[in-house]
Amino acid sequence: MSSLHPTATSFSDFNLNPSLLQALDEVGYKEPSPIQAQSIPLLLDGRDLIGQAQTGTGKTAAFALPILSQIDPSAQHPQVLILAPTRELAIQVSDNFSRYAMHMKQFRIATIYGGQSYTIQMKQLRNAPSVIVGTPGRVIDHINRGTIDLSNITHFVLDEADEMLKMGFIDDVELIINKTPKDRQTILFSATMPAPIQKIAQKHQNNPARITIQAKTATASTIAQKYLVLKEGTKFDALVRILETEPTDGVIIFVRTKVTTLTVADQLRDLGYHTSPLNGEMEQKQREKTVEALKSGKFNIIVATDVAARGLDVSRISHVINYDMPHNIDAYIHRIGRTGRAGREGKAILFCTRGDAYKLKTLERVIKQQISLMELPSFELVRKNQIAKIKQKITDVLAGKADQIFENLIKEYCQENEISELAVASALAQIQFSNKISNFNAKVNKANKEFAPSSFQDNRGFRREDREGRGQEEGERSSKPYGKRFRKDLDLSPYRIEVGRTHGVSPGNIVGAIANEISLDSEYIGDIKIFQDYSVVELPSQLPTKALQTLEKVWVAGSKLSISRYTGNREQSEGAPRSEKPKRDHKKVRSRDMKDKGKRRDRSVDKQPTSFA
């Protein structure tokens, strides 16, 4: 009997485990989203599924709820395997499963990803989890170690499959799928369906149902999108003006590099804001603590890179500020998707420089939505808001119980110095608040001249000469800078890894493994040269020892990277000696390598994220 309920208006309309319904009620889930309403009945019927939906639509619950309704928590072996492209998404999926299963007795889950202690993961796996959520590299590592058993998997989920493709994990995904039983239920979710993903579906799924959630725009309607046109040196001052005047709750400020997360966070702390950086070079425990601090309100602001914030789900985020332009439009959509979630309203602000007019137009065309010009808050408005906040703090203190010690202190001081209480109150206010106000005033007074009114002309906020001269400012000289350009000013050194042509490795495999395992932004990965039984990749010269230790243990194309600094001579760098080459024909392989050289993308990618170029 079919359990299909195409017009379901409540989770109770589905044949879900009663303990799940109890949990959903407690976490406030009332009405299924479109992807949930269509997916849950099909998955309860045992169908394989291909789902296309944008981030923030509730797709995790769409597959988690029917899976949890069908597994046996008392079984002493894993029944569910979920692959996610990044550790952040893996953690988020695991958290959601645990939340939904909070009333399921004996339910256990293991979350395995690079950067976490093997001791923790081994303990979870020995506990016979019902569900395993992991990133491809670490799952393969455990397969090779013999510490994970996939022989009894009944449900396999590939989440954000297109992201797997972009990061070069498709070969790893194939290897993992082949370790699971053929009669499993296979569920695939992907925002887009490029040819390699369709090929995986055809090969590994059995007559899958297809669901596509069409959206009028690629961004949620609950997000108000604004942009500002600024000179490069005035972005921080504009940021502070916004923070001082916008009614914010939680704020994520997106920047491009780890260094900028540290710089901006330090500057904000100097002005008294409760903030923290969040970047890929932070230890995993510290990153998790930072996210928890944001959720709890200990921090109100985090300054993050795209990689570090992948999969971040914090309901109190009211504002996303794109301090630096994202690398591509997919990144923009993901960034602003951190706010306006679950029906809440949010605001996304994009900082543009004079050369970004064409990028803004491209962005609007792709998301099918106009981004409106935001008026920069004036210095007078900032001052007014600062004074209002000080008054409110005074009111809050006076509303509480008076402290006799401080009252006596003021009286004594006034009598001893023959001065009015008003003068003493003013002096105390200066002690408490002058640091923030004076520092801000000094910065703003200096920056006021830089905010040229002429930058806010015509209907897109850019002057004609700005449009004609786009891309000519420093850092924007490449005609195709997003996803196509690599920084030339980085101090890179060659490193040798022990996988090469004979292992069937591609540049995409190498980039995906390195980027995911140590959260290294792609701009820090240089040229990749693949030889017969090893490869040479350019990475930052000062790569931390912990990062090297992590990469030594990473598996790619069925072999350990075993990374080390490369000290070979020029002849070795140019290619392997003829005597080392197998007798079989390698023309196709060499042709492929030359084609891939420098692109640092998986060769199977036939559709890259939409570029601004």
C-alpha positions as CSV (number, residue, x, y, z in Angstrom):
1,M,0.0,0.0,0.0
2,S,1.4,3.4,-1.0
3,S,2.0,5.9,1.7
4,L,2.0,8.8,-0.7
5,H,0.5,12.0,0.6
6,P,1.0,14.7,-2.0
7,T,-1.2,17.2,-0.1
8,A,0.2,16.5,3.4
9,T,-0.1,19.5,5.7
10,S,1.4,17.9,8.8
11,F,4.1,15.4,9.6
12,S,1.4,13.2,11.3
13,D,0.0,12.6,7.8
14,F,3.0,10.3,7.1
15,N,3.5,6.9,8.5
16,L,6.5,8.0,10.7
17,N,7.7,6.5,13.9
18,P,5.7,8.1,16.8
19,S,9.0,8.9,18.6
20,L,10.0,11.0,15.6
21,L,6.7,12.9,15.7
22,Q,7.3,13.7,19.3
23,A,10.7,15.0,18.6
24,L,9.5,17.1,15.6
25,D,6.8,18.7,17.8
26,E,9.4,19.6,20.5
27,V,11.8,21.2,18.0
28,G,9.0,23.2,16.4
29,Y,8.5,21.5,13.1
30,K,4.9,22.0,12.2
31,E,4.4,21.7,8.4
32,P,6.5,19.8,6.0
33,S,8.4,21.8,3.3
34,P,7.7,20.9,-0.4
35,I,10.8,18.7,-0.6
36,Q,9.8,16.9,2.6
37,A,6.1,16.5,1.5
38,Q,7.2,14.8,-1.7
39,S,10.2,12.8,-0.6
40,I,9.1,11.3,2.7
41,P,6.2,9.1,1.2
42,L,8.4,7.9,-1.6
43,L,11.3,6.9,0.7
44,L,8.9,5.2,3.1
45,D,7.7,3.1,0.1
46,G,11.3,2.0,-0.4
47,R,11.9,4.0,-3.7
48,D,15.4,5.2,-4.7
49,L,15.3,9.0,-5.1
50,I,17.0,11.9,-6.9
51,G,16.2,15.2,-5.3
52,Q,17.1,18.7,-6.5
53,A,16.6,21.5,-4.0
54,Q,18.5,24.6,-3.0
55,T,20.1,24.9,0.5
56,G,17.8,25.7,3.4
57,T,14.8,23.8,2.0
58,G,14.8,21.1,4.7
59,K,16.3,18.3,2.6
60,T,18.0,16.7,5.6
61,A,14.7,16.0,7.2
62,A,13.4,14.8,3.9
63,F,15.6,11.8,4.0
64,A,16.4,11.5,7.7
65,L,12.8,11.0,8.9
66,P,11.8,8.1,6.6
67,I,15.2,6.4,7.1
68,L,14.9,6.6,10.9
69,S,11.4,5.2,10.6
70,Q,12.7,2.1,8.9
71,I,15.9,1.1,10.7
72,D,16.2,-1.1,13.7
73,P,18.2,0.7,16.4
74,S,18.9,-2.5,18.3
75,A,20.8,-4.0,15.4
76,Q,24.5,-4.4,16.1
77,H,25.8,-3.1,12.7
78,P,25.5,0.1,10.6
79,Q,22.4,0.3,8.5
80,V,22.7,3.8,7.1
81,L,25.7,5.5,5.4
82,I,25.5,9.2,4.5
83,L,28.3,10.9,2.6
84,A,28.8,14.7,2.8
85,P,31.4,16.8,1.0
86,T,32.7,18.7,4.0
87,R,33.1,18.1,7.7
88,E,30.8,21.0,8.6
89,L,27.9,19.5,6.6
90,A,28.7,16.1,8.0
91,I,28.4,17.5,11.6
92,Q,25.2,19.3,10.7
93,V,23.6,16.2,9.2
94,S,24.6,14.2,12.2
95,D,23.2,16.8,14.6
96,N,19.9,16.8,12.8
97,F,19.7,13.0,12.9
98,S,20.4,13.0,16.6
99,R,17.8,15.7,17.2
100,Y,15.1,13.8,15.3
101,A,16.0,10.5,17.0
102,M,16.2,11.9,20.6
103,H,13.4,9.6,21.7
104,M,14.5,6.5,19.8
105,K,15.9,4.0,22.3
106,Q,19.3,2.5,21.5
107,F,19.9,4.8,18.6
108,R,23.6,5.5,17.9
109,I,25.3,7.6,15.3
110,A,29.0,7.9,14.2
111,T,30.3,11.1,12.5
112,I,33.7,10.6,10.8
113,Y,35.6,13.3,9.0
114,G,39.2,14.6,8.5
115,G,40.7,16.7,11.3
116,Q,39.1,14.7,14.1
117,S,40.9,12.3,16.4
118,Y,40.9,8.7,15.2
119,T,40.4,7.6,18.8
120,I,37.0,9.3,19.0
121,Q,35.9,7.9,15.7
122,M,37.1,4.3,16.5
123,K,35.1,4.5,19.7
124,Q,32.0,5.5,17.9
125,L,32.4,2.8,15.3
126,R,33.0,0.1,17.9
127,N,29.7,1.1,19.5
128,A,27.8,-0.4,16.5
129,P,26.2,2.8,15.2
130,S,22.9,2.6,13.4
131,V,23.9,5.6,11.2
132,I,27.3,6.7,9.9
133,V,27.8,10.2,8.5
134,G,31.1,11.0,7.0
135,T,33.3,12.7,4.4
136,P,34.6,10.4,1.5
137,G,38.3,10.6,2.4
138,R,37.9,9.6,6.0
139,V,35.3,6.9,5.1
140,I,37.8,5.3,2.7
141,D,40.5,5.6,5.3
142,H,38.4,3.5,7.7
143,I,37.6,1.0,4.9
144,N,41.3,0.5,4.3
145,R,41.9,0.1,8.0
146,G,39.2,-2.4,8.3
147,T,37.4,-0.4,11.0
148,I,34.2,0.2,9.1
149,D,31.8,-2.5,7.9
150,L,29.4,-1.6,5.1
151,S,28.1,-5.1,4.3
152,N,24.7,-4.5,6.0
153,I,24.0,-1.0,4.7
154,T,20.3,-0.7,3.8
155,H,20.2,3.0,3.1
156,F,22.9,5.0,1.3
157,V,22.6,8.8,0.9
158,L,24.8,11.1,-1.2
159,D,24.2,14.6,0.0
160,E,25.2,17.6,-2.1
161,A,26.5,15.4,-4.9
162,D,27.5,18.3,-7.1
163,E,29.7,19.6,-4.4
164,M,31.4,16.2,-4.2
165,L,32.0,16.5,-8.0
166,K,33.5,20.0,-7.6
167,M,35.9,18.9,-4.9
168,G,37.1,15.8,-6.8
169,F,35.5,13.1,-4.7
170,I,33.5,11.3,-7.4
171,D,36.1,8.4,-7.7
172,D,36.0,8.0,-3.9
173,V,32.2,8.0,-3.9
174,E,32.2,5.2,-6.6
175,L,34.7,3.1,-4.5
176,I,32.5,3.5,-1.4
177,I,29.2,2.7,-3.1
178,N,30.7,-0.5,-4.5
179,K,31.4,-1.6,-0.9
180,T,27.7,-1.5,0.0
181,P,25.0,-4.2,-0.8
182,K,23.4,-3.8,-4.2
183,D,19.9,-4.1,-2.8
184,R,20.3,-1.0,-0.7
185,Q,18.0,2.1,-1.0
186,T,20.0,4.8,-2.7
187,I,19.2,8.5,-2.2
188,L,20.9,11.3,-4.0
189,F,20.5,15.0,-3.4
190,S,22.1,17.6,-5.6
191,A,21.4,21.3,-6.3
192,T,22.4,20.7,-10.0
193,M,22.6,17.5,-12.1
194,P,25.8,17.6,-14.3
195,A,26.5,14.6,-16.5
196,P,28.9,12.8,-14.0
197,I,26.2,12.9,-11.3
198,Q,23.6,11.6,-13.8
199,K,25.9,8.8,-14.6
200,I,26.2,7.8,-11.0
201,A,22.4,7.8,-10.7
202,Q,22.0,5.6,-13.8
203,K,24.7,3.1,-12.6
204,H,23.8,2.8,-8.9
205,Q,20.1,3.6,-8.6
206,N,17.1,1.4,-9.3
207,N,14.3,3.2,-11.2
208,P,14.7,6.3,-9.0
209,A,11.8,8.8,-8.4
210,R,12.8,12.3,-9.3
211,I,11.8,15.4,-7.4
212,T,12.8,19.0,-8.4
213,I,11.8,21.9,-6.2
214,Q,11.6,24.9,-8.4
215,A,12.3,28.2,-6.9
216,K,11.4,31.6,-8.4
217,T,14.9,32.7,-7.4
218,A,18.0,30.9,-6.2
219,T,17.8,32.8,-2.9
220,A,15.1,32.6,-0.2
221,S,12.4,35.3,-0.4
222,T,12.9,35.9,3.3
223,I,16.3,37.5,2.7
224,A,16.4,41.2,2.0
225,Q,19.5,41.7,-0.3
226,K,21.3,45.1,-0.4
227,Y,24.6,46.3,-1.8
228,L,27.0,49.2,-1.1
229,V,29.7,50.6,-3.4
230,L,32.9,51.4,-1.5
231,K,36.5,52.2,-2.0
232,E,38.7,49.3,-0.9
233,G,40.2,51.1,2.1
234,T,36.8,52.1,3.5
235,K,35.2,48.7,3.9
236,F,35.9,48.3,7.7
237,D,34.5,51.8,8.4
238,A,31.3,50.9,6.5
239,L,31.1,47.7,8.4
240,V,31.2,49.4,11.7
241,R,28.6,52.0,10.6
242,I,26.3,49.1,9.7
243,L,26.9,47.2,13.0
244,E,26.2,50.4,14.9
245,T,22.9,51.2,13.2
246,E,21.3,47.9,12.1
247,P,19.2,46.0,14.6
248,T,21.3,42.8,14.5
249,D,21.2,39.5,16.4
250,G,23.8,37.1,15.1
251,V,26.0,38.3,12.3
252,I,28.3,36.4,9.9
253,I,30.9,38.5,8.0
254,F,32.3,36.6,5.0
255,V,35.8,37.3,3.8
256,R,38.1,35.5,1.4
257,T,41.2,34.6,3.4
258,K,42.2,33.4,6.9
259,V,44.3,36.5,7.4
260,T,41.3,38.7,6.9
261,T,39.2,36.8,9.4
262,L,41.9,37.5,12.0
263,T,42.4,41.1,11.1
264,V,38.7,42.1,10.9
265,A,37.9,40.1,14.1
266,D,40.8,41.9,16.0
267,Q,39.6,45.3,14.8
268,L,36.1,44.6,15.9
269,R,37.2,43.4,19.3
270,D,39.2,46.6,19.7
271,L,35.9,48.5,19.3
272,G,34.2,46.3,22.0
273,Y,32.3,43.8,19.8
274,H,32.0,40.2,21.0
275,T,33.4,38.5,17.9
276,S,35.6,35.6,16.8
277,P,37.2,34.4,13.5
278,L,36.2,31.2,11.9
279,N,38.6,29.8,9.3
280,G,39.9,26.5,8.0
281,E,43.2,26.7,9.8
282,M,41.6,26.7,13.2
283,E,41.6,23.3,15.0
284,Q,38.3,21.5,14.7
285,K,37.5,21.7,18.4
286,Q,38.0,25.4,18.4
287,R,35.8,25.8,15.3
288,E,33.1,23.8,17.0
289,K,33.4,25.9,20.2
290,T,33.1,29.1,18.1
291,V,29.9,27.9,16.4
292,E,28.5,26.9,19.8
293,A,29.4,30.3,21.2
294,L,27.6,32.0,18.3
295,K,24.5,29.8,18.9
296,S,24.4,30.6,22.6
297,G,25.0,34.3,22.2
298,K,28.4,34.4,23.8
299,F,29.6,35.8,20.4
300,N,27.3,37.9,18.3
301,I,29.6,38.2,15.3
302,I,31.9,35.8,13.5
303,V,34.2,36.6,10.6
304,A,34.4,33.5,8.4
305,T,35.8,32.1,5.2
306,D,33.5,30.1,2.8
307,V,35.1,26.8,3.6
308,A,34.9,27.2,7.4
309,A,31.2,28.2,7.2
310,R,30.1,25.4,4.9
311,G,27.0,23.7,6.4
312,L,26.7,26.3,9.2
313,D,23.2,26.4,10.6
314,V,22.6,28.9,13.4
315,S,19.0,30.1,13.6
316,R,19.8,33.5,15.2
317,I,21.7,34.8,12.2
318,S,19.9,38.0,11.3
319,H,22.6,39.5,9.0
320,V,25.1,38.2,6.5
321,I,27.7,40.7,5.3
322,N,29.8,39.9,2.2
323,Y,32.8,42.0,3.2
324,D,34.7,40.5,0.3
325,M,33.1,39.5,-3.0
326,P,32.6,35.7,-3.2
327,H,34.5,33.6,-5.7
328,N,31.4,32.7,-7.7
329,I,27.6,33.0,-7.6
330,D,27.2,29.6,-5.9
331,A,29.3,30.8,-3.1
332,Y,27.1,34.0,-2.8
333,I,23.9,31.9,-2.6
334,H,25.4,29.7,0.0
335,R,26.7,32.6,2.1
336,I,23.4,34.5,2.3
337,G,21.6,31.2,2.9
338,R,23.0,31.3,6.4
339,T,20.2,33.8,7.2
340,G,16.5,33.9,6.5
341,R,16.2,30.2,7.4
342,A,13.1,28.4,8.6
343,G,10.8,31.2,7.6
344,R,12.7,33.9,9.6
345,E,13.6,37.2,7.9
346,G,17.2,38.0,7.3
347,K,19.3,40.6,5.6
348,A,22.3,40.2,3.3
349,I,24.6,43.1,2.5
350,L,27.2,42.9,-0.3
351,F,30.3,45.2,-0.3
352,C,31.2,46.1,-3.9
353,T,34.2,48.1,-5.1
354,R,34.1,50.2,-8.3
355,G,35.2,47.4,-10.5
356,D,32.3,45.1,-9.4
357,A,29.4,46.5,-11.4
358,Y,29.4,43.7,-14.0
359,K,29.6,41.1,-11.3
360,L,26.5,42.5,-9.6
361,K,24.6,42.5,-12.9
362,T,25.6,38.9,-13.5
363,L,24.6,38.0,-10.0
364,E,21.1,39.6,-10.4
365,R,20.6,37.8,-13.7
366,V,21.4,34.4,-12.3
367,I,19.4,34.7,-9.1
368,K,16.5,36.4,-11.0
369,Q,16.3,39.1,-8.4
370,Q,17.4,42.7,-8.2
371,I,19.7,43.7,-5.3
372,S,18.8,47.2,-4.1
373,L,21.3,49.9,-3.3
374,M,21.7,50.6,0.4
375,E,22.4,54.0,1.8
376,L,25.5,54.1,4.0
377,P,24.5,55.1,7.5
378,S,25.6,58.7,8.2
379,F,28.0,59.6,11.0
380,E,25.2,61.5,12.7
381,L,23.0,58.4,12.7
382,V,25.8,56.3,14.1
383,R,26.4,58.9,16.9
384,K,22.6,59.0,17.7
385,N,22.5,55.2,18.0
386,Q,25.6,55.0,20.2
387,I,24.1,57.6,22.6
388,A,20.8,55.7,22.6
389,K,22.6,52.5,23.6
390,I,24.4,54.2,26.4
391,K,21.2,55.6,27.7
392,Q,19.6,52.2,27.6
393,K,22.5,50.7,29.6
394,I,22.0,53.3,32.2
395,T,18.3,52.6,32.3
396,D,18.9,48.9,32.7
397,V,21.2,49.4,35.6
398,L,18.8,51.9,37.3
399,A,16.0,49.4,36.9
400,G,17.9,46.9,39.0
401,K,18.8,47.0,42.7
402,A,21.0,49.9,43.6
403,D,24.5,49.1,44.9
404,Q,25.1,51.2,48.0
405,I,28.9,50.9,47.7
406,F,28.9,52.9,44.4
407,E,26.4,55.5,45.7
408,N,28.6,56.1,48.8
409,L,31.7,56.3,46.6
410,I,30.1,59.1,44.5
411,K,29.0,61.0,47.5
412,E,32.4,60.8,49.1
413,Y,34.2,61.9,46.0
414,C,31.9,64.9,45.4
415,Q,32.3,66.0,49.0
416,E,36.1,65.6,49.0
417,N,36.6,67.4,45.7
418,E,33.7,69.9,45.9
419,I,32.4,68.8,42.6
420,S,28.9,68.0,41.3
421,E,27.5,64.5,40.8
422,L,26.8,65.4,37.2
423,A,30.5,66.0,36.5
424,V,31.4,62.7,38.2
425,A,28.7,60.8,36.2
426,S,30.2,62.4,33.0
427,A,33.7,61.2,33.9
428,L,32.5,57.7,34.6
429,A,30.7,57.6,31.3
430,Q,33.9,58.6,29.6
431,I,35.8,55.8,31.4
432,Q,33.2,53.3,30.3
433,F,32.4,54.3,26.7
434,S,35.0,56.8,25.4
435,N,37.3,54.0,24.0
436,K,34.7,52.8,21.6
437,I,33.3,56.1,20.6
438,S,36.7,57.9,20.3
439,N,38.2,55.1,18.3
440,F,35.2,54.9,16.0
441,N,35.1,58.7,15.6
442,A,38.7,58.9,14.6
443,K,38.3,56.2,12.0
444,V,35.1,57.7,10.6
445,N,36.4,61.2,10.5
446,K,39.4,60.0,8.5
447,A,37.2,57.9,6.2
448,N,34.4,60.4,5.6
449,K,36.3,61.9,2.7
450,E,36.7,58.5,1.1
451,F,33.0,57.8,0.7
452,A,32.5,59.7,-2.5
453,P,28.8,60.5,-3.3
454,S,29.6,60.1,-7.0
455,S,30.0,56.4,-6.4
456,F,26.2,56.2,-6.0
457,Q,25.0,57.3,-9.3
458,D,22.6,55.6,-11.9
459,N,20.3,52.7,-11.1
460,R,23.1,50.2,-10.2
461,G,25.1,52.5,-8.0
462,F,28.1,52.8,-10.4
463,R,29.3,55.5,-12.6
464,R,29.7,55.0,-16.4
465,E,33.4,55.1,-16.2
466,D,33.3,52.4,-13.5
467,R,31.5,50.1,-15.8
468,E,33.8,50.7,-18.7
469,G,36.9,50.3,-16.5
470,R,35.8,47.2,-14.6
471,G,38.4,44.9,-13.4
472,Q,41.2,47.4,-13.5
473,E,41.6,47.9,-9.8
474,E,44.2,46.1,-7.8
475,G,43.3,42.5,-7.4
476,E,40.8,42.5,-10.2
477,R,43.1,42.4,-13.3
478,S,42.1,39.0,-14.5
479,S,39.2,39.1,-17.0
480,K,38.0,35.8,-15.4
481,P,39.0,36.0,-11.7
482,Y,36.4,33.7,-10.1
483,G,37.4,30.0,-10.2
484,K,39.9,30.7,-13.0
485,R,42.6,32.8,-11.4
486,F,45.2,31.9,-8.8
487,R,47.2,34.3,-6.6
488,K,50.7,34.9,-7.9
489,D,52.0,36.6,-4.7
490,L,51.8,33.5,-2.5
491,D,55.0,31.9,-1.2
492,L,54.5,28.3,-2.5
493,S,56.8,25.3,-2.3
494,P,56.7,21.9,-4.0
495,Y,55.5,18.9,-2.0
496,R,55.7,15.3,-3.2
497,I,52.8,12.9,-2.7
498,E,53.0,9.2,-3.3
499,V,50.2,8.8,-5.9
500,G,50.6,9.1,-9.6
501,R,49.4,7.9,-13.0
502,T,49.6,4.3,-12.1
503,H,47.1,4.9,-9.3
504,G,44.7,6.6,-11.7
505,V,44.8,9.9,-9.7
506,S,43.6,13.2,-11.2
507,P,44.3,16.8,-10.2
508,G,40.7,17.0,-8.9
509,N,41.3,14.1,-6.6
510,I,44.4,15.8,-5.1
511,V,42.8,19.2,-4.7
512,G,39.6,17.7,-3.1
513,A,41.6,15.6,-0.6
514,I,43.9,18.4,0.5
515,A,41.2,21.2,0.6
516,N,38.8,19.1,2.6
517,E,41.2,17.3,5.0
518,I,43.0,20.5,6.2
519,S,40.4,23.1,5.1
520,L,42.9,24.8,2.8
521,D,41.3,27.4,0.5
522,S,41.9,26.5,-3.2
523,E,43.8,29.8,-3.8
524,Y,46.6,28.3,-1.7
525,I,47.1,25.3,-3.9
526,G,49.4,26.0,-6.9
527,D,50.4,23.8,-9.9
528,I,50.0,20.1,-9.8
529,K,52.3,17.8,-11.9
530,I,51.4,14.1,-12.1
531,F,54.2,11.6,-12.8
532,Q,54.1,7.8,-13.1
533,D,54.1,6.8,-9.4
534,Y,54.1,10.1,-7.6
535,S,52.9,13.7,-8.0
536,V,54.2,17.2,-7.1
537,V,51.8,19.9,-5.8
538,E,52.6,23.4,-4.8
539,L,51.4,24.4,-1.3
540,P,52.2,27.2,1.1
541,S,55.9,27.1,2.2
542,Q,54.9,27.5,5.8
543,L,52.4,24.8,5.9
544,P,51.8,23.9,9.7
545,T,53.3,20.7,10.9
546,K,49.9,19.5,12.1
547,A,48.6,19.9,8.5
548,L,51.5,17.9,7.1
549,Q,50.9,15.2,9.7
550,T,47.2,15.0,8.7
551,L,48.0,14.8,5.0
552,E,50.4,12.0,5.5
553,K,47.5,9.8,6.6
554,V,45.1,10.8,3.9
555,W,44.1,8.3,1.2
556,V,43.6,9.2,-2.4
557,A,42.8,6.8,-5.3
558,G,43.3,3.9,-2.9
559,S,46.8,5.0,-1.7
560,K,48.2,7.2,1.1
561,L,49.4,10.6,0.2
562,S,52.5,10.3,2.4
563,I,53.3,13.9,1.7
564,S,56.9,15.3,2.0
565,R,58.8,18.3,0.8
566,Y,59.9,17.8,-2.8
567,T,63.7,18.1,-3.4
568,G,63.9,16.6,-6.9
569,N,66.0,18.1,-9.6
570,R,64.8,19.7,-12.8
571,E,64.9,16.5,-14.8
572,Q,62.7,14.8,-12.3
573,S,60.3,17.6,-12.4
574,E,59.9,17.5,-16.1
575,G,58.8,13.9,-16.3
576,A,59.5,10.3,-15.3
577,P,62.4,8.5,-17.0
578,R,61.3,6.4,-20.0
579,S,62.6,3.2,-18.3
580,E,60.0,3.7,-15.5
581,K,57.1,3.9,-17.9
582,P,55.0,0.7,-18.4
583,K,54.9,-0.7,-21.8
584,R,51.2,-0.1,-22.2
585,D,50.1,3.0,-24.2
586,H,49.8,6.1,-22.0
587,K,48.9,8.6,-24.7
588,K,45.4,9.1,-23.4
589,V,46.6,9.5,-19.9
590,R,49.3,12.1,-20.8
591,S,46.8,14.0,-22.9
592,R,44.4,14.1,-20.0
593,D,47.1,15.3,-17.6
594,M,48.1,18.1,-20.0
595,K,44.5,19.1,-20.3
596,D,44.0,19.2,-16.6
597,K,47.3,20.8,-15.7
598,G,46.8,24.0,-13.8
599,K,43.0,23.8,-13.8
600,R,43.0,22.0,-10.5
601,R,39.4,20.7,-11.1
602,D,38.1,17.2,-11.5
603,R,38.2,16.2,-15.1
604,S,34.7,15.0,-15.0
605,V,33.3,18.4,-14.2
606,D,31.4,19.7,-17.2
607,K,29.7,22.6,-15.4
608,Q,31.6,24.8,-13.0
609,P,29.8,27.2,-10.6
610,T,28.5,30.2,-12.4
611,S,31.4,32.7,-12.6
612,F,31.0,36.5,-12.4
613,A,33.3,36.8,-15.4
